[in-house]
Amino acid sequence: MGSKTPRISAKPAKKAAAKAKPRLLSGGNPQIAKGFGEEPIKAQIAAMPGWKSDLGRRLDALSPRAFPAVPKAVKWNSPLNGADEKTYFLGVHVFDRYIKIAFLMGAHLKPEPTVSSKQKNGRYLHVREDDDLDEAQLTEWVKQASKLPGEEM
C-alpha cells in the first residue's frame, strides 16, 4: 500500500482566480475574456489602470445617451459599441499614456476626429490624463457613428 496523497480541491483555486486582477498586456491594456453586454464591459473598465478606469466609466455612460439601445461587447481586450453583435462603430483601447477612442467609420464624421488611421475609414481620438474631454463633441460623434454602417468584427 502506497502513501496517500491528500486531495486538493479545485474550487478554492477557481475562486482565487476569479478574484485576481486581470493581467495587463503590453501598453497597459487589461486582458479580459470576450463577451457581450454590460458585464464584460464593466469588468474591462474596472481593470483599466489608474485614471483610465474613471475615463472608461465616463465614456461608457456617454454612449447610451447618444444611442440608447447600443449593443456592447468586449473583443480583443477592448470595449466595443455597435449596431448589433457583429457590427461595431466604436472601440476603446488602453495604452500606457493615453486611451484611444476608435471610430471605425470616423472619416465620415463631421468634423473628423483628429488622428488618422491606416484603415481608410478609421479615425481616432487620443485622450491623455490631463486632457479636457469635449463630451458634447464626443456625444455628437457617437450619434453620427451609430447611424453609419459599422465594421463587421
C-alpha positions in Angstrom: 0.0 0.0 0.0 1.4 3.3 -1.1 1.3 6.5 0.8 -1.9 8.5 0.5 -1.6 11.9 -1.2 -4.0 14.5 0.2 -6.6 15.6 -2.4 -6.7 19.2 -3.2 -9.9 20.7 -4.3 -10.0 22.8 -7.4 -12.7 25.1 -6.0 -10.5 27.4 -3.9 -8.2 27.9 -6.9 -11.1 28.9 -9.1 -12.3 31.4 -6.5 -8.9 32.9 -6.2 -8.5 33.1 -10.0 -11.9 34.8 -10.3 -10.9 37.4 -7.7 -7.5 38.0 -9.2 -6.9 41.2 -11.1 -6.7 40.7 -14.9 -3.3 40.7 -16.5 -2.2 43.9 -18.2 -1.0 43.4 -21.7 1.9 45.5 -23.1 0.8 49.1 -23.2 -1.3 48.6 -20.1 -4.5 47.3 -21.7 -6.3 44.7 -19.4 -6.8 41.2 -20.7 -10.5 40.4 -20.4 -12.4 37.4 -21.8 -14.6 38.4 -24.7 -18.3 38.7 -24.2 -21.5 40.6 -24.9 -23.4 43.0 -22.7 -22.7 45.1 -19.7 -20.8 42.6 -17.5 -17.7 42.2 -19.7 -17.7 46.0 -20.3 -17.8 46.7 -16.6 -15.0 44.1 -15.9 -12.8 45.7 -18.7 -13.4 49.2 -17.3 -12.7 48.1 -13.7 -9.4 46.5 -14.8 -8.2 49.7 -16.5 -5.2 51.1 -14.5 -5.4 54.4 -12.7 -7.1 57.4 -14.3 -8.1 55.3 -17.3 -10.8 53.5 -15.3 -12.5 56.8 -14.5 -12.4 57.9 -18.1 -13.6 54.4 -19.2 -16.7 54.9 -17.0 -17.4 58.3 -18.4 -17.1 57.0 -22.0 -19.3 54.0 -21.2 -22.0 56.3 -19.7 -21.8 58.6 -22.8 -22.6 56.1 -25.5 -26.1 55.2 -24.3 -27.0 58.9 -24.0 -26.2 59.2 -27.7 -27.6 55.8 -28.8 -29.9 54.4 -26.0 -30.0 50.8 -27.2 -26.3 50.5 -28.0 -25.1 46.9 -28.1 -21.8 46.4 -26.2 -19.1 43.8 -26.3 -15.5 43.1 -25.3 -13.5 41.6 -28.1 -9.7 41.7 -28.5 -9.4 43.1 -25.0 -11.3 46.3 -26.0 -14.8 47.6 -25.2 -16.8 48.0 -28.4 -20.1 49.7 -29.2 -22.1 48.5 -32.2 -25.2 48.3 -34.2 -25.5 44.6 -33.4 -23.4 41.7 -32.0 -21.3 41.6 -35.2 -21.0 45.2 -36.4 -19.3 47.9 -34.4 -18.7 51.6 -34.8 -16.7 52.5 -31.8 -13.8 50.9 -29.8 -11.7 51.9 -26.8 -8.2 50.7 -26.2 -5.8 51.5 -23.3 -2.2 52.4 -23.9 0.5 53.5 -21.4 0.0 57.2 -21.8 -3.5 57.5 -23.4 -6.8 55.9 -24.3 -7.5 55.5 -28.0 -11.2 56.0 -28.9 -11.5 54.4 -32.4 -14.3 55.4 -34.7 -14.3 52.7 -37.3 -16.1 54.9 -39.9 -14.6 58.1 -38.5 -13.7 59.5 -41.9 -17.4 60.1 -42.4 -17.9 62.1 -39.2 -18.1 65.9 -39.1 -15.7 67.2 -38.0 -13.4 64.2 -38.3 -11.7 63.0 -35.1 -8.1 64.3 -35.0 -5.9 61.2 -35.5 -5.8 59.3 -38.9 -5.7 55.6 -39.3 -4.0 53.1 -41.6 -7.6 52.0 -42.3 -9.3 54.1 -45.0 -12.4 55.0 -42.9 -11.0 54.8 -39.4 -10.2 57.9 -37.2 -9.1 58.1 -33.6 -9.2 60.4 -30.7 -6.3 60.0 -28.2 -7.2 61.1 -24.6 -4.4 61.7 -22.1 -4.7 62.1 -18.4 -4.7 65.9 -18.3 -6.7 66.4 -21.5 -10.1 68.2 -21.4 -12.6 65.8 -22.9 -15.2 67.6 -25.1 -18.1 65.3 -24.1 -20.5 67.3 -26.3 -18.4 66.6 -29.4 -17.8 63.0 -28.4 -21.6 62.5 -28.0 -22.2 64.1 -31.4 -19.6 61.7 -33.0 -21.3 58.7 -31.3 -24.7 59.8 -32.6 -23.3 60.2 -36.1 -21.3 56.9 -36.0 -24.3 54.9 -34.7 -26.1 55.9 -38.0 -23.3 54.8 -40.3 -22.6 51.2 -41.4 -20.1 49.8 -38.9 -17.3 47.3 -39.4 -18.0 43.6 -39.1 -15.9 42.0 -36.4 
